[in-house]
């Protein structure tokens, strides 16, 4: 390819080049990137990352999280609520204790993959 400045000089090559750039432009304009950015903002909190790390291993009750993380119940409940509202967590009752687990959706699957990658 013969480039002059930023693009090919040949007319056919320029057309292919522009088509490729248009495809790349469409690929990065998808709403999925906005969703990913929103998810990253939500997990960009050290306590939330620690919670997600623990929940990637197994389900935990709020009481268990309090014991492991040495954080007060109100702080944990607030952050668990943020993660649940974002669709990253699900909750259920085990005996009398509210228990949390990672959700079964794509966003939580991406979190699982991220945590596994970072912890290996």
ABEGO torsion letter per residue (X at the ends): XBBBEABBABAAAAAAAAAAAAAAAAAAABAAAAAAAAAAAAABBAAAAAAAAAAAABBBBAAAAAAAAGBBAAAAAAAAAAAAAAGABBBBBBEABBBBBBBABAAAAAAAAAAAAAAX
